[in-house]
Amino acid sequence: MSRPLAVVTGASSGIGAASARHLAQAGFEVICAARRLDRVEELAKEIEGRAVRCDVTSADDVASLIEAVGDRLDLLVNNAGGAFGFEPVADADLDAWRRMYEVNVIGVAAVTKSLLPALIAGRGTIVVMGSTAGQVAYEGGGGYVAAKHAVKAVVDTLRLELYDQPVRVCEIAPGMVRSEGFALTRFEGDQSKADAVYAGVAEPLTSDDIADIVTWVATRPAHVNIDRLTVRPRAQAAQHKVHRVQ
Ligand SMILES: NC(=O)c1ccc[n+]([C@@H]2O[C@H](COP(=O)([O-])OP(=O)(O)OC[C@H]3O[C@@H](n4cnc5c(N)ncnc54)[C@H](OP(=O)(O)O)[C@@H]3O)[C@@H](O)[C@H]2O)c1
């Protein structure tokens, strides 16, 4: 019997790679998509899936992804994204803001729009990786907070528009996750700044914690739509309320 088909964007690292592994374990054939082809190829080999080089901001790459999927899709995990910079709005790096909007928002719209016919045919599920940054602002978060608020708006709009279609729409909004690349990307590879994000926090969430939730959301009975799931480590009671032991 053929396996249900899933696409995970940003599958070369962190939450996306973990989600691909968990979904494969749950019985999905996973198309692992990201810009770093070597990484997704290695992962696809490990989980008996497929790899596609896909920058979600490139129309040509998204077209290749659609071709790889074909007519029917059971699950789309829009995970590609990230934060670039931590400067106050007064010093906004506008180019970085544009790139954040491109990957986190336009990327989700481009991939979802293109795969929607296949998702409808497959009576599928759309999962979007939002963030608690899409629910509350924090100093230095400016461009990322704005982008993830937009992601939340896109998810809510999409669910309304698809109300009469056999497609579920879910946003997962994680708080602090110690993933492979998130903080390093935000601080342009500065390891000490990246480490400081998690300093003294006993147990930040892991990529596996989020992958477990992605898989749980996708494997509920077909009539059960988890609209939005907010998840934080126990040590993070709210965006600004983080228990740190020095
Ligand atoms: N870590 C956290 O605390 C946290 C909290 C809330 C939400 N999130 C969200 O979770 C998602 C995954 O982040 P992560 O923490 O797992 O970080 P990560 O380890 O840095 O992974 C980011 C992934 O996104 C991919 N990506 C970036 N730009 C892309 C593009 N233009 N096209 C396709 N793929 C692209 C990267 O792959 P390539 O570089 O190979 O393309 C990589 O696989 C993001 O949407 C992030 O905003 C993270």
The ligand as a MOL file (V3000), in Angstrom:
LIG
                    3D

  0  0  0     0  0            999 V3000
M  V30 BEGIN CTAB
M  V30 COUNTS 48 52 0 0 0
M  V30 BEGIN ATOM
M  V30 1 N 13.6350 28.0110 17.0700 0
M  V30 2 C 12.6810 28.7370 17.5890 0
M  V30 3 O 12.7750 29.2050 18.7480 0
M  V30 4 C 11.4040 28.9830 16.8180 0
M  V30 5 C 10.2910 29.4610 17.5290 0
M  V30 6 C 9.1160 29.7110 16.8350 0
M  V30 7 C 9.0420 29.4860 15.4750 0
M  V30 8 N 10.1460 29.0260 14.7800 0 CHG=1
M  V30 9 C 9.9950 28.8110 13.3520 0
M  V30 10 O 10.2780 27.4650 13.0550 0
M  V30 11 C 10.7020 27.3520 11.6920 0
M  V30 12 C 11.9470 26.4880 11.6230 0
M  V30 13 O 13.0020 27.1210 12.3160 0
M  V30 14 P 14.1340 26.3280 13.1310 0
M  V30 15 O 14.0640 26.8180 14.5400 0
M  V30 16 O 14.0670 24.8890 12.8650 0 CHG=-1
M  V30 17 O 15.4470 26.9860 12.4920 0
M  V30 18 P 16.6150 26.3780 11.5670 0
M  V30 19 O 17.2550 25.2260 12.2410 0
M  V30 20 O 17.4510 27.5530 11.2230 0
M  V30 21 O 15.8450 25.8720 10.2650 0
M  V30 22 C 15.3400 26.7680 9.3150 0
M  V30 23 C 15.0200 25.9950 8.0670 0
M  V30 24 O 14.3920 26.8780 7.1340 0
M  V30 25 C 15.0100 26.6910 5.8690 0
M  V30 26 N 14.9240 27.8930 5.0510 0
M  V30 27 C 15.3370 29.1460 5.3430 0
M  V30 28 N 15.1090 29.9640 4.3030 0
M  V30 29 C 14.5540 29.1990 3.3280 0
M  V30 30 C 14.0870 29.4560 2.0210 0
M  V30 31 N 14.1630 30.6600 1.4660 0
M  V30 32 N 13.5510 28.4270 1.3010 0
M  V30 33 C 13.4750 27.2000 1.8400 0
M  V30 34 N 13.8990 26.8830 3.0680 0
M  V30 35 C 14.4300 27.8810 3.8010 0
M  V30 36 C 16.4310 26.2850 6.1700 0
M  V30 37 O 16.9560 25.4900 5.0990 0
M  V30 38 P 17.9970 25.9820 3.9830 0
M  V30 39 O 18.8740 27.0030 4.6210 0
M  V30 40 O 18.7160 24.7150 3.5990 0
M  V30 41 O 17.1450 26.4960 2.8860 0
M  V30 42 C 16.2400 25.4110 7.3980 0
M  V30 43 O 15.9860 24.0850 7.0190 0
M  V30 44 C 10.8660 28.7780 11.1860 0
M  V30 45 O 9.7130 29.1470 10.4580 0
M  V30 46 C 10.9560 29.6040 12.4680 0
M  V30 47 O 10.5430 30.9330 12.2680 0
M  V30 48 C 11.3210 28.7610 15.4400 0
M  V30 END ATOM
M  V30 BEGIN BOND
M  V30 1 1 1 2
M  V30 2 2 2 3
M  V30 3 1 2 4
M  V30 4 1 4 5
M  V30 5 2 4 48
M  V30 6 2 5 6
M  V30 7 1 6 7
M  V30 8 2 7 8
M  V30 9 1 8 9
M  V30 10 1 8 48
M  V30 11 1 9 10
M  V30 12 1 9 46
M  V30 13 1 10 11
M  V30 14 1 11 12
M  V30 15 1 11 44
M  V30 16 1 12 13
M  V30 17 1 13 14
M  V30 18 2 14 15
M  V30 19 1 14 16
M  V30 20 1 14 17
M  V30 21 1 17 18
M  V30 22 2 18 19
M  V30 23 1 18 20
M  V30 24 1 18 21
M  V30 25 1 21 22
M  V30 26 1 22 23
M  V30 27 1 23 24
M  V30 28 1 23 42
M  V30 29 1 24 25
M  V30 30 1 25 26
M  V30 31 1 25 36
M  V30 32 1 26 27
M  V30 33 1 26 35
M  V30 34 2 27 28
M  V30 35 1 28 29
M  V30 36 1 29 30
M  V30 37 2 29 35
M  V30 38 1 30 31
M  V30 39 2 30 32
M  V30 40 1 32 33
M  V30 41 2 33 34
M  V30 42 1 34 35
M  V30 43 1 36 37
M  V30 44 1 36 42
M  V30 45 1 37 38
M  V30 46 2 38 39
M  V30 47 1 38 40
M  V30 48 1 38 41
M  V30 49 1 42 43
M  V30 50 1 44 45
M  V30 51 1 44 46
M  V30 52 1 46 47
M  V30 END BOND
M  V30 END CTAB
M  END
